Amino acid sequence: MSGTGSPGPGNMAIVTAAIRQARLPALVLAAGVIGRSLLVASAGQSCCK
């Protein structure tokens, strides 16, 4: 249960990009992480029907 509240590798990569580079690379990375999450979720939903 406590593991669900901790940030995953995607969140850590976004924070690292924001600190080391700038806001734009972090936003691009965040869009990729969100897009992949949506893709995986939709694949999971389509296989269960």
C-alpha positions as CSV (number, residue, x, y, z in Angstrom):
1,M,0.0,0.0,0.0
2,S,2.8,2.5,0.8
3,G,4.4,1.8,-2.6
4,T,1.4,3.3,-4.5
5,G,2.1,6.7,-3.0
6,S,5.8,6.8,-4.0
7,P,6.9,8.4,-7.3
8,G,7.8,6.0,-10.0
9,P,10.6,6.1,-12.5
10,G,8.6,8.3,-14.9
11,N,8.1,10.9,-12.3
12,M,11.7,10.8,-11.2
13,A,12.8,11.2,-14.9
14,I,10.6,14.3,-15.3
15,V,11.9,15.9,-12.1
16,T,15.5,15.2,-13.2
17,A,14.9,16.7,-16.6
18,A,13.3,19.8,-15.1
19,I,16.3,20.2,-12.7
20,R,19.1,19.5,-15.2
21,Q,17.7,21.0,-18.4
22,A,14.6,23.3,-18.4
23,R,10.8,23.3,-18.3
24,L,10.3,22.4,-22.0
25,P,12.3,19.1,-22.0
26,A,10.4,18.1,-18.8
27,L,7.1,18.9,-20.4
28,V,8.0,16.8,-23.5
29,L,9.0,13.9,-21.3
30,A,5.8,14.2,-19.3
31,A,3.7,14.1,-22.4
32,G,5.6,10.9,-23.4
33,V,5.0,9.3,-20.1
34,I,1.3,10.2,-20.1
35,G,1.0,9.0,-23.7
36,R,2.6,5.6,-22.9
37,S,0.5,5.2,-19.8
38,L,-2.7,5.8,-21.9
39,L,-1.5,3.3,-24.5
40,V,-0.8,0.6,-21.9
41,A,-4.2,1.3,-20.2
42,S,-6.1,1.1,-23.5
43,A,-4.3,-2.1,-24.4
44,G,-5.3,-3.6,-21.1
45,Q,-8.9,-2.5,-21.5
46,S,-9.1,-3.9,-25.1
47,C,-7.8,-7.4,-24.1
48,C,-10.3,-7.8,-21.3
49,K,-13.5,-7.4,-23.4
